[in-house]
Amino acid sequence: MTAINGTWRNWARTESVTPVRVERPTTIGAVQRAVVGAARAGLRVKAVGAGHSFTAIAVATGVLLDLDDLTGIVGVDRDRGRVTLLAGTRLFQLPKLLRPHGLALANMGDIDRQSISGAISTGTHGTGTAFGGIATQVVGLTLVTADGELLRIDEEENSELLPAAALGLGALGVIVEVTLQCVPAFVLEAVERPIPMNEVLEAIDDHVDGSDHFEFYWFPGTGTAVTKTNTRADGSVARRPLPAAQSFVDDTLMANGVYRVTCAVGAVIPAVVPTVNRLAERLWSNRDFSDHSHEVFVAKRTVRFREMEYAIPAADVPEVLRAIDDLIQERGWRISFPVEVRFAAADDLWLSTATGRATGYIAVHRYFRENHTEYFEAVEEIMNQHAGRPHWGKLHTQDAASLAQLYPRHGDFAALRDRLDPERRFTNAYLDRVLGA
């Protein structure tokens, strides 16, 4: 988002910058001209989407390209179930765009505010051991390169670059088109239950492998996991959506309105946090319903927070969660936001957090008016002991040296960056930190 005074801020309010200039291209040609113009002026250029990353990955000190007007469907391959989108298209726009074609994304995360290019570039993911992140659904894309030319990457053209470019951190060029492999529209049957945390951890494989999409939340200081189990069903199956009144109470009034108030109170009076967490574990998620996939995948999130998420070997999840529990108890911290746990299949994308291994994701949060630093750094030390890979769009302190030990293709990606952007037209301080200057 760009304010009237020209200062850009991300959603979490962790980053802000006043670029030299802001451009809002409405065509791919306009993006090309903007990149050429930036080069002539000796300026760096960065494309931004929704600003939903917590890191500085989208910070633009030179030319900021706001792609909000570069949206919509470019083309549909009905036979193969593929859709090509302009890069600024937001995830929440996709259900309406895909519905006439009977298609849907195979998997989604629980937030849909991001642009499609931002989501794939930072490794946005959902949950499910048979499914990868959104970037694994990319079968083609088009980049504007540092010289202003178009580079098509798909199965037929430059196919060897697809595992790098599909999740490229914005370091290889400006994405202007994305082609996604979709699936026939489907229904999700949701079962949400509070279950004792120890029971979940002791039978974690049964929960994860026995369902299409499994995740859970744990409020620190409580002994309960708020579990969410989603089962896929054919799109023709009769839906049982939540009644409008219940949806408003659960997802708007309680999960956002009341929760915002309790977080604000907890930031001032930490002693109330354990009571609030015990109340939350009793009130949240004890329901059954079914609906269109996107209606179940996505949750409404309006309470502002800070987040750090690490990807670890899936088998390590119970040990890491117990270590985090011990840490919080030892330090006497009052943490009002839950810990979120999800799972994903291994993939072969060079910079994917799930590359080469079945993955468990553990995310920690703090209310945005609370200091997150000590909590996040201590949890990060635990993640480091388990070869944890940080989500590219969420807070962490890793650098190129440490990340090169975690990603087998990190050096190959850096070499490709040298080839496509030798003058570092698309870099910023964050990319230099994680990829090397």
C-alpha positions in Angstrom: 0.0 0.0 0.0 1.3 3.5 -0.8 0.2 6.5 1.2 -0.6 9.9 -0.3 2.8 11.2 0.9 4.5 8.4 -1.1 5.6 6.3 1.8 5.0 2.6 1.4 4.2 0.4 4.4 3.6 -3.3 4.6 0.5 -4.7 6.3 2.3 -5.7 9.5 3.9 -2.2 9.9 7.4 -3.8 10.1 8.7 -2.1 7.0 8.3 1.3 5.3 10.1 3.2 2.6 9.8 6.3 0.5 10.9 5.3 -3.0 12.3 7.8 -5.5 9.1 7.3 -7.5 6.1 5.1 -7.8 4.7 3.7 -11.0 1.4 1.9 -11.6 1.7 0.1 -14.9 -1.6 -1.2 -16.5 0.1 -3.2 -19.2 3.1 -5.5 -19.6 4.6 -3.0 -22.0 4.4 -0.4 -19.3 6.3 -2.6 -16.9 9.0 -3.1 -19.5 9.3 0.7 -20.0 9.5 1.2 -16.3 12.4 -1.2 -15.9 14.3 0.4 -18.8 13.6 3.8 -17.4 14.9 2.7 -14.0 18.1 1.4 -15.6 18.7 4.6 -17.4 18.3 6.6 -14.2 20.6 4.2 -12.3 17.7 3.1 -10.0 16.8 -0.2 -8.6 13.2 -1.4 -9.3 10.9 -3.6 -7.2 7.4 -4.8 -7.9 5.0 -5.0 -4.9 1.7 -6.7 -4.4 -0.3 -6.6 -1.2 2.6 -5.9 1.1 1.6 -8.9 3.2 5.2 -10.0 3.8 6.6 -9.3 7.3 10.2 -9.1 5.9 11.7 -6.4 3.8 11.5 -8.5 0.6 9.4 -6.0 -1.3 11.1 -2.8 0.0 11.8 -0.5 -3.0 14.2 2.4 -2.5 14.3 3.3 -6.2 11.3 2.7 -8.4 8.3 1.0 -6.8 6.1 -0.8 -9.3 2.5 -1.1 -7.9 0.9 -3.9 -9.9 -2.6 -3.5 -8.5 -3.9 -2.5 -12.0 -2.2 -5.5 -13.7 -4.9 -8.1 -12.9 -7.2 -10.6 -14.5 -7.2 -13.7 -16.7 -5.0 -13.7 -19.8 -6.1 -17.1 -21.1 -7.6 -20.5 -20.2 -6.5 -23.9 -21.4 -9.7 -25.9 -20.7 -8.3 -29.2 -21.9 -5.4 -29.1 -19.4 -7.1 -27.1 -16.7 -4.6 -24.2 -16.8 -5.2 -20.5 -16.3 -2.8 -17.7 -17.1 -3.1 -14.6 -14.9 -1.6 -11.2 -14.8 0.8 -10.9 -11.9 -1.1 -8.4 -9.8 -4.2 -10.6 -9.5 -5.1 -11.1 -5.8 -5.8 -14.5 -4.5 -9.2 -13.5 -3.2 -10.2 -12.6 -6.8 -9.4 -16.1 -8.1 -12.6 -17.9 -7.0 -14.8 -15.5 -9.1 -12.4 -15.7 -12.0 -12.1 -19.5 -12.0 -15.7 -20.3 -11.3 -17.0 -19.9 -14.9 -14.4 -22.5 -16.0 -15.2 -25.0 -13.2 -11.7 -24.7 -11.7 -10.0 -24.1 -8.4 -6.5 -23.9 -6.9 -5.4 -27.3 -5.6 -4.5 -25.9 -2.2 -4.5 -22.5 -0.5 -3.3 -20.9 2.6 -5.5 -19.3 5.2 -4.9 -15.7 4.0 -5.9 -14.6 0.5 -5.0 -10.9 0.4 -1.7 -11.5 -1.5 -1.1 -11.1 -5.2 -0.5 -14.2 -7.1 3.1 -13.1 -8.0 3.8 -12.2 -4.4 2.4 -15.4 -3.1 4.5 -17.6 -5.3 7.6 -15.5 -4.9 7.6 -15.8 -1.1 6.6 -19.4 -0.8 3.0 -19.0 0.4 1.6 -22.5 1.3 -1.4 -24.2 2.8 -1.5 -27.6 4.6 -1.7 -31.2 3.4 0.9 -33.9 3.0 0.0 -34.6 -0.6 0.2 -30.9 -1.6 2.9 -28.3 -2.0 2.8 -24.6 -1.8 1.2 -22.4 -4.4 4.4 -22.1 -6.3 4.3 -25.9 -7.0 1.1 -25.2 -9.0 3.0 -22.9 -11.4 3.6 -24.4 -14.8 4.8 -21.2 -16.5 5.5 -17.6 -16.0 6.8 -14.5 -17.9 9.5 -12.2 -16.5 10.5 -8.8 -17.5 14.3 -9.1 -17.3 16.9 -6.4 -16.3 17.2 -5.2 -19.9 13.4 -4.8 -20.3 12.9 -7.9 -22.4 10.3 -10.6 -21.9 11.5 -14.1 -20.8 8.9 -16.9 -21.0 9.6 -19.9 -18.8 7.4 -23.0 -19.1 7.6 -26.6 -20.2 8.5 -25.6 -23.7 10.6 -22.6 -23.3 13.5 -22.3 -20.8 12.1 -25.2 -18.9 15.2 -25.7 -16.9 14.6 -22.4 -15.2 11.1 -23.2 -13.9 12.2 -24.7 -10.6 14.1 -21.5 -9.8 11.7 -18.9 -11.2 8.5 -20.3 -9.8 9.7 -19.3 -6.3 12.2 -16.6 -7.1 11.9 -14.0 -4.3 11.6 -11.3 -6.9 15.3 -11.5 -7.5 15.3 -12.6 -11.2 13.0 -10.0 -12.7 9.5 -8.7 -12.6 6.8 -11.4 -13.0 4.0 -10.1 -15.3 2.2 -13.4 -16.0 1.7 -16.6 -14.1 0.2 -19.9 -15.5 -1.3 -22.2 -12.9 -2.2 -25.8 -13.0 -5.7 -25.8 -11.5 -8.0 -28.7 -10.6 -11.8 -29.2 -11.0 -13.7 -27.1 -8.5 -14.3 -29.1 -5.3 -15.9 -29.0 -1.9 -14.2 -29.3 1.5 -15.8 -31.0 4.4 -14.5 -29.4 7.5 -14.3 -30.8 11.0 -12.9 -28.5 13.7 -12.3 -29.9 17.2 -10.4 -29.0 20.4 -8.3 -32.1 21.3 -5.7 -32.4 24.1 -2.3 -31.4 22.8 -0.6 -34.5 24.0 -3.1 -36.7 22.2 -2.5 -34.9 19.0 1.3 -35.1 19.2 1.3 -38.8 20.2 -0.8 -39.6 17.2 0.4 -36.9 14.8 1.0 -39.3 11.9 -2.5 -40.6 12.1 -3.9 -37.1 12.0 -1.7 -35.8 9.2 -1.6 -38.8 6.9 -5.2 -39.8 7.6 -6.6 -36.6 6.1 -6.3 -34.4 3.0 -5.6 -31.2 5.0 -4.8 -31.1 8.7 -3.6 -28.3 10.8 -3.9 -27.1 14.4 -3.4 -24.1 16.6 -2.1 -24.2 20.2 -2.5 -21.4 22.6 0.6 -21.2 24.8 -0.2 -22.0 28.4 -3.0 -24.4 27.6 -3.1 -28.1 27.0 -5.4 -28.1 24.0 -4.8 -28.2 20.2 -7.5 -26.6 18.1 -7.5 -29.0 15.2 -8.8 -28.4 11.6 -9.4 -31.5 9.4 -10.5 -30.9 5.8 -11.6 -33.7 3.5 -11.9 -33.1 -0.3 -15.2 -34.0 -2.0 -16.5 -33.7 -5.6 -17.8 -30.2 -6.5 -21.2 -31.7 -7.1 -21.6 -32.8 -3.4 -24.3 -30.8 -1.5 -22.7 -28.2 0.7 -23.5 -27.4 4.3 -22.1 -24.0 4.8 -22.1 -22.3 8.1 -25.2 -20.3 8.9 -24.6 -16.6 8.3 -25.3 -15.8 12.0 -22.8 -18.4 13.2 -20.2 -17.4 10.7 -20.5 -13.8 11.9 -20.2 -14.7 15.5 -17.3 -17.2 15.1 -15.2 -15.5 12.4 -16.0 -11.8 12.7 -17.2 -11.1 16.2 -15.1 -13.6 18.2 -12.1 -14.4 16.1 -11.4 -10.8 15.2 -13.5 -8.2 17.1 -13.4 -9.7 20.6 -9.9 -11.1 20.0 -8.6 -7.7 19.0 -9.8 -6.3 22.3 -8.3 -9.1 24.4 -5.0 -8.8 22.6 -4.9 -5.1 23.3 -5.7 -5.6 26.9 -3.1 -8.4 27.2 -0.4 -6.1 25.8 -1.1 -3.7 28.7 -1.9 -6.2 31.4 0.0 -9.5 30.5 -1.5 -11.2 33.6 -4.9 -11.6 31.8 -3.4 -13.6 28.9 -3.6 -17.1 30.4 -7.3 -16.6 31.2 -8.0 -15.3 27.7 -6.1 -18.3 26.1 -8.1 -20.8 28.2 -11.3 -19.1 27.1 -10.2 -19.1 23.5 -9.4 -22.8 23.5 -12.9 -23.6 24.7 -14.7 -21.2 22.3 -12.8 -21.7 19.1 -13.3 -24.4 16.5 -15.9 -27.0 17.6 -18.0 -27.3 14.4 -18.7 -29.2 11.2 -19.5 -27.7 7.8 -18.8 -28.0 4.1 -18.4 -25.4 1.4 -16.5 -24.4 -1.7 -12.8 -25.1 -1.2 -11.8 -21.4 -0.9 -14.5 -20.7 1.7 -13.0 -23.4 3.9 -9.3 -22.8 3.3 -9.4 -19.0 3.9 -9.9 -17.4 7.3 -10.7 -13.8 8.0 -7.7 -12.1 9.7 -8.1 -8.5 10.7 -6.1 -8.4 14.0 -2.7 -7.1 13.1 0.3 -9.2 14.3 3.9 -10.1 13.6 4.9 -13.6 12.5 7.9 -15.9 12.2 7.4 -19.3 10.5 9.9 -22.1 10.1 9.8 -25.3 7.9 11.3 -28.3 9.6 11.3 -32.1 8.8 7.8 -33.2 9.5 8.9 -35.9 11.9 10.4 -33.2 14.2 7.2 -31.3 14.8 6.3 -32.9 18.2 9.8 -32.5 19.6 10.0 -28.8 18.5 6.6 -28.0 19.9 7.5 -29.5 23.2 10.7 -27.4 23.2 8.7 -24.3 22.5 6.3 -25.1 25.3 9.2 -25.6 27.7 10.8 -22.4 26.6 7.7 -20.3 27.2 7.2 -21.8 30.6 10.8 -21.3 31.6 10.8 -17.7 30.6 7.4 -17.0 32.1 6.1 -15.4 28.9 2.4 -14.5 28.4 1.8 -15.1 24.7 -1.7 -14.2 23.5 -1.4 -15.4 19.9 -1.5 -19.1 19.1 1.2 -21.2 17.6 0.1 -22.5 14.1 1.2 -25.9 12.8 0.8 -27.1 9.2 2.3 -29.7 6.8 3.3 -30.0 3.1 4.7 -32.5 0.6 8.3 -32.4 -0.5 9.0 -30.6 -3.8 11.9 -29.8 -6.1 11.8 -26.0 -6.3 15.2 -24.6 -5.6 14.2 -22.2 -2.8 11.1 -23.8 -1.6 11.1 -24.3 2.2 9.8 -27.9 1.5 12.5 -28.7 -1.1 13.6 -32.3 -0.8 11.7 -33.2 2.4 8.3 -33.7 3.8 7.7 -30.6 5.9 6.1 -29.4 9.0 5.5 -25.7 9.4 5.5 -24.0 12.8 4.5 -20.4 13.0 4.7 -18.1 16.1 3.0 -14.8 16.4 2.8 -11.7 18.6 0.3 -8.9 18.7 1.7 -6.0 16.7 1.8 -3.7 19.8 4.0 -6.2 21.7 7.7 -6.7 21.3 8.3 -9.9 19.4 12.1 -9.9 19.3 13.1 -12.0 22.4 10.4 -14.6 21.7 11.1 -15.0 18.1 14.9 -15.2 18.5 14.6 -17.8 21.2 12.2 -19.9 19.1 14.6 -19.4 16.1 17.4 -21.0 18.1 15.2 -24.1 18.5 14.5 -24.2 14.7 18.2 -23.9 13.9 18.7 -27.2 15.8 16.4 -28.9 13.4 17.7 -27.5 10.1 14.8 -25.1 10.0 14.2 -23.0 6.9 12.5 -19.7 7.4 9.5 -18.6 5.4 10.8 -15.9 3.0 8.0 -13.5 3.8 8.1 -13.8 7.5 10.5 -12.5 10.2 13.9 -14.3 10.7 17.6 -13.5 11.1 19.2 -15.9 8.6 21.7 -14.8 6.0 23.2 -16.1 2.8 25.9 -18.2 4.6 23.4 -20.0 6.8 20.8 -20.4 4.1 23.4 -22.0 1.7 23.7 -24.8 4.2 19.9 -25.4 4.2 19.2 -25.2 0.5 21.2 -27.6 -1.8 20.4 -25.3 -4.8 21.1 -22.0 -3.1 24.4 -21.6 -5.0 22.7 -22.4 -8.3 20.1 -19.8 -7.7 22.7 -17.2 -6.9 24.5 -18.1 -10.2 21.2 -17.7 -12.1 20.7 -14.3 -10.4 24.1 -13.3 -11.6 23.2 -14.3 -15.1 19.8 -12.6 -15.3 20.5 -9.5 -13.2 24.2 -8.9 -13.2 23.8 -5.3 -12.2 21.4 -6.1 -9.4 18.6 -4.0 -10.8 16.0 -6.0 -8.8 17.8 -6.3 -5.5 17.3 -4.7 -2.1 18.9 -5.1 1.3 16.9 -8.1 2.2 17.7 -10.0 -1.0 21.4 -9.1 -0.6 21.2 -10.6 3.0 19.6 -13.9 2.0 21.2 -14.4 -1.4 24.5 -12.6 -1.0 25.6 -9.3 -2.3 
